[in-house]
């Protein structure tokens, strides 16, 4: 159990929170009460459903701030699922040649990604008008009421007074004001509160249309989701209007580049690290990007980003298998850090970075052989043939047939990712 799991178990038992939620539909708790077991800033901010403590997940509980020092718990429908439209082709833009302080190959914080999106014209294109960055940072929500849907479909009224809100970026045009919530990873969902509270604050202050926008920057792709609240008084009235995808123009990767790399890459001996079970290679790139900022513990990754505990184990292990991250012990915590190879790779320009990532995969026998089969036959080999290749590749600690079967999915998905990098 994580530190948050243990601390909330204590509070639920001490204050009979579940009984109160079942009886009244909610439970309010002061920050000073939370602080008796752990810091409130660590105990009450869960950007994704996967971050929620185990007892919250078990009973369908969510938590929302209602003031600077008070929170409400209930079986609230507090999160919105994110569905990426894979059919969208990215719009390619350029950074003006006069801008020398933004390096598009080194955007490893939300603020740097937003700065790049603005100067390249993405946000103006999104709004359909020129705009100016005007608002960011922490501020007070002021006072407002709203209705939120519970998991059973009923409505519950919540009153907010001077809760803290944080805005990643506010951009004002002649007709509209865009409020952007940013994430530096691919996500499955987000906490609507992060857009709703700022929306209510600024909707009550200005006459212009306030546009809530969710933004992710992952694997060098800028993905924007433009929403509207159909009924400003209802938390769950969020409706997706449009999604757009952008990239900074770069040198493209051709299929011939991948073939040439395959011919040049030498296969290395399999490391004594579990063979990967981590199907999304983009999630590995996300993890590498997060570690560019600082070393992270397993608990921090699981609590603050869109990884559950199992995914954190799988994806850190997969990145270690590729020689891109390492782990060490500090103050009884296991921390993950980029290797020199990983850090150097992540600082490369777009084409060189992705060629280097592909090379890391092709250095391993089974991936190398599967890609060779693809070039020889114009299609991937069958899953059974891939499993046969795996059995001949001296994989570390893989013995059961069921394990070969599960891990073969990762082989297929990583090779598909390699092929998708062309153009």
N, C-alpha and C positions, 0 to 999 in steps of 0.2 A: 504494500500500500504506500502511496505517496504521502508526503507530509500533510498536504491538504486533505487527503482521504482520512487520515487519522484524526486530524483536528476537527473536521466536520462530524465524524462519528461521535466524538466527545460532546460536541455542542448539541447534536440531535438527541443524544441520550439525556444530557444534563437538563435540557429545557423542553423535552418532549415535543420537539418541533413537528414531527410527522403527525402526531395526534392533533396538534393545533391546526395544521394545514387541512387535515381531514375534517375537522370540526368547523372551522371558519373559512376555509378556502385560501388562507394565507397566514404568514407569520412574519412579524416585523422584529428586527434585531438591530441593536446598536453596535457601532464600530467598537466601542470600548468593551463590549461583551465578547466580540470576536477576538479582540486583542488579547484576551486572557489565555487563548490557546495558540494564536499565531497572528502575524501582521495582517490587518484587513486588506491592504493593497495586494497581498498574495492570495487571499482567501475569497475574494469576491469579484474577480475579473476573469471571466471565461469567455473568450472571443468565439469559441466554437464548441459545439456539443461534445466533441471528443475531449475537451479540456475539463468538463464537469467532474466533480468528485464522484466516486463510485456510488455513494448513497443517494446523490442527486439523480444519477442515471437510473438506479434501481427503482425509484419512486416517481420519476418524471418531474423532478423539481428543477426550477430555474431561479435565479436571483437577480434582482434589479436594484440599483440605488434609488432612494427617494429623497435623499438630502445629502449633505456633506458627510453626515455621520450616522446614517440609518439606511437599512436595506429591507426589502420585502422578498420573502420566499413564497413560492406557490407553484402549482402545476400549470405554469404558463407556457404558451406556445411562443417562445421568445426568439427562435432562430429561423432564418430563411435559407433554403437550399440554393446552391449555385450550380447551374448547368452550363458548361462551356459548349458553345456551338462550334464543333470541329470543322464544319463546312465553311466557316468564315475564312476568307483569305486576308492576311494582314495588309493594312495600308502602310506603305513604306514612306517614311519622311526623313529629312536630314536636319541635323543641328546646324544653325547658321555658322558660316566660317569665321565670323567675328567672335563667337563664343569659344573660349579656350579653357574654361575652368570646369567643363563637364566632359567626362570620359564615358561614353556609352558602354564601354566594356568593363566598367568598374562602378556599377550601380547596385551597391549592396546594402542600402538603407531605403526606407520608405520615402524619406525626404529627397534623397538624390534621384530616385526614380521619378518623383513628382516634378522636380526641377527640370529634368530631361524631357518629360512629357509636355511641360509648358513651353520651353524654349523651342522645341521642335514643331510646335503648332498642333499637337494632338488635342489639347483641351479646347482650343479655339475651333477646331474642326468638329469636335464633339458637340459644342454648344451652338455651332452655326454662326458664331460672331466672335469678334475680337474680345479678349477679356484681360483682366488684370488680377494678379494674386493680391488678396486684401486681408484674409483672415486665416489664422492658424493658432494652434496651441490650446491651452486649458482656459476655461471660463465657466461661469455659473449659468445654469439652465434657466434661472428665474422660476416662476411658479406656473404650473399648468396641470390639468387633469387629462386622463385618457382612458380608453377602454382597451383591454387586452384579452384575447381569447385564451381560454384554458384548454388543456388537453382533451377535456370532455366536450368541448364545443361551446361552453357557456362563456359569458362575458364577465370580466372583473374590472372594477374601476380602481385606478391608482392615482394618487395625488403626489405631484413632485414639487419640491420647494428647494431651490438653490442646490440641486445636485451638480456634481462636477461633470462637465462635458469636455471632450477633447476633439479638436478638428485637425485632421491631417493637412487639409488644404481647402481654402475657400477662394473661388475665382469669380469675379463680377464682370458681367458684360452689360450692354445697354438694356437688354430685355430680361436677363435672368442672372441668378446667383447660384453657382454650382458648389455644393458641399461634398467633398470627396473623402471617403474612408478608404485607406490604402493598406494593402497587405503584400509582403514580399515573398509570397509563395502561392502555389495553386491551392485552392480551398474547396471543401465540400459544402460549407455553409458559413454564415456569419451571424453575429448577434445584431438584430435589427436595432436595438437600443443605440448602437454606435452611430446610426444615421438618424434615428427618430428624434432623440433628444436635441441634437443640433438643429434639425429641421424645425422643430416646434419653437426653439429659441429665436431663430432668424425669421421664420415665417411671421412671428408676432412683431418683428422690429422693422421690416422693410416692405415696400409695396411690390417689389419685383417678384417674379416666379422663382421659388427656391427649388432647385433640382438636386435631389439626393443621388449620389453616384458612388458605386462600389468599384474599386480598382485593384487589380492584382498585377504584379510584375514577376514573371516566372519564366526561366529559360529564355531570357531576352525578349519576351513577348509582353506587350502592354495590353491588358484586357480590361475594358471598361463596361460596366453594366449601369445603364441609366434607368432610374426608377421614378415613380411618383407615388405619393400617398393619396389614394382616391378619396379618402375621408380623413382629413388631418387630425380628427379626434380619435381615430382608431389605429392603434399600433400595428394591427395585422392587415391594414388595407394597402400594403406595399404591392405595387404592380410593376413588372419589368416592361419598359417601353422599348428599349433598344440595347443591343450589345455591339461593341466595336473592338477591333483588334488592330494594333499598330506594331511596327518594328522600326528601328533606326536602320536606314539603308546600309547594306554591308555587302561584302564580297560573298557570292553564293557558293554553295557546295554542290558539285555535280556528281553524278553516279560514277564518272570516271575517276574523280578524286578518291572515292571510297574504294574502288577497285585497285587503284594504284597503292593506296595505304595498305590494303590487304596483302598485296604482293611484297611489300616492304617490311611488314610487321613480323617480328620473331616471337614465337610462342614461348612463354616462360613456364617454369615449374609451378604447379598449383600451390597456393599458400595454405598454411595450416589454419585456415579460417573457414567457417561454414560456407558452403556454396550458397549464393544468394537466393532468398525468397522475397523478392521486392519487385513486383511487376512494373511499376511506373518509374521509368528512368528519369522522368522530369522531377519526381520527388527527390531523387538523389541530388540532382542539380540544385533544387531548392535548399536542401540540407547543406550543401557546400556553400551556397550563398549566405545562409544564416551564420555559418562558422567563419565567414570572412570578417564579420563584425567583431566576434569574440568567441572564446572557448565556452562551451555550454555543457551543463550536466544533463543526464538523461531525464531527470525530473523536470528541469526547466524546459527542455524541448517538448515534452509531453504536455506540460501545463500551459505553455504560451503559444504553441504553434499547432497547426492542424494535423498533428500526429497523435494517435492513441499509443498506449504503452507498447503494444505488440508491434506497431509500425515503427516506433522509435528503435526498438531492438533490431528489426529486420533491415531498416534503411541505414542505420549506422554500421551494421555488420557488412552490408553490401558495399558501402563506400570504403570500408577497411579492406575488403576483398580486392578492390581495385587499387589499393595503395594510396588513396586520396585523403583519408583521415586516420587518426590514431587516437588512443585513449590513454589517460594517466590518472593516478589517484591523488587527490588533494583534499585535506581536511575530511577524510572518510568518504568523500564523494568521488565517483568516477566522472571525469570530464572528457569531452571530445574536442579534438583540435585538428586543424588541417595539417597535413604533412607538408613539407617544403614543396613536394611535387604538386600537391593539391592547390596550394596557394599560388604557385607560379602559373599553373594551368588556368585558374579562375581569373587571372589578370590579363590573359591573352585577348587580342581582338577576336571578334565573333568567329570567323572561319577557322582560325588557328585553334581557338578554344574547343570547338566542336569536333574538329579533326583529332585533337589530343584526347578528348573524351572517348571517341570511337576507338582510337588506338588502345586505350586502357582496357576496353572490352575485348578487342581482337587479340590481345596478348594471351588470352586464355583459350586453351585448345578447343573446347566444345563450341564456343561462340565463333571462333575462327573457322572451324569446319562447317558450321551451319551457314555462315555467310558465303563460303566457297560453294556450297551446294546451291545457294540462291543464284549466284552468278553462273553456275554451270547449267542450271535447269530453268531459270527464270521464275522460280517459286521456292518457297520454303519446304524443307522435307517434312514428312509427317511427324506427329508427336511421338509415335512409337520409334521412328528412326532416330529422332533426337535423343530419346531415352537410351537407345543402344549406343549412341555416340558418347553420352554422359558416362555410361558404365565403363567405357574404354579410356576415360580421361583422368583417372586417378583422383577423383574428387574427394576432398577431405571430409571424413565422417558421414558420408552418404552411403547407406547400405540397404535400407528398406525400399521395396518396390513403390510403396505409397509416397516416400520422400522423393524418389526420382520423378514420379508423376507430377507432384506439386512443383518441384523446382524446374521442371521442363517448361512450365508456363512462363517463368522468368526468362528463360533462354529465348522463347518465341517473342515475348514482348520487347526485350532489349534489341533483338535483331530487327524487328519491325521498326523500332525507334531509329536504328542506324539507317535503314533504307529510307525512312521518311525525311532524313536530313537533306537529301538531295533537293536543290532549288528551294 
